[in-house]
């Protein structure tokens, strides 16, 4: 199904974006193109199978988004490449607060900074972070059930109601020079600020098997909510044993011809998901691990091994969705702040890091509870502490968690 955006800018005509309805990264591409006044055509490959075949032929990918402009094919939300193709150079600006990350923690922090009239910029590769990947959220106050995409959209709408700059790009380097913090993005843009709030969240873990990088987007996916419609009537497997994995397996039964769940140990999810998975017809391999990936141009199957007996089984699947946990997205920090053994940012109860003027919140911190509502609350606390620091009020002695 085609949905052509009205022509608003004559340059770079012919840009086509292949998307699915619920893909948060697709929404990021569309937002980026609208921001830079680039005329583009939206093609929903979840509803148009012929368009899906066209996208796969052009890109070799069974994953969205895919952006095509002339001979250029951009896979995923590649902010650096999109800026090179369509963006404009930004002048260096000094801010009161720079926020890295636009998940629930970062977006909440942005609202609180804006309410304190701090000149604020949010820098992130995507809006929503891990929350945007959730099929259904049943424990956020005010909503009995809401999709991650819808909840994130409400967060974003509230942020955009304030004077907050939102830049979709990855951060390459952060350092402190005297009382100024410098944040450099992948494209080389530098942001200067008195305060920094780190809310980079986490990124999906991978299997670490030979061929995984080659097959990513060609049968292997870390974003089921993005790519599920592309596996309609195909056999798939989901790797993981937590709530996210069970939710993914259950939702995939609405698209795939069969769904197999592969878990290294006993399932670690809420009992309600176990019951729902059984009723949905999900086949489960507990105490199994994926040991090999098969296929050249695309995934054709996997080998799983029983961790107790060593027996191996081949599974003919065309899709493999990874839900095996998340790792803190803190590599860009290098030695700026103290991290714990898990790579999480050490903070105290008010969001202070080991560096004055640098605060943190959300799933990339040492806070034990990794929940949307906790991240949002901690984002608010970090913003209030950043405002106190900006106003010159003395910080209390910092005691970080270990």
Secondary structure, DSSP 8 states (H G I E B T S, - for coil): -EEE------TTTTEEEEE-TT-HHHHHHHHHHHHTT--EEEEETTT-HHHHHHHHHHH--SSS-EEEETTEEEES--HHHHHHHH------EEEEEEEE--SHHHHHHHHHHHHTT--EEEEESSSSGGGGG-S-B--STT-SSB-HHHHHHHHHHHHHTSSEEEEE--EEEEEEETTEEEEEETTS-EEEEEEEEE---EEE-----TTHHHHBTTTEES-HHHHGGGGTTSEEEEE--SHHHHHHHHHHTTTSSEEEEE-SSS--S-HHHHHHHHHHT-EEETTEEEEEEE-SSS--EEEEEETTT--EEEE--SEEEE-S-EEE--GGGTTSS-B-TTS-B---TT-B-SSTTEEE-STTBS-S---HHHHHHHHHHHHHHHHHHHTT----------
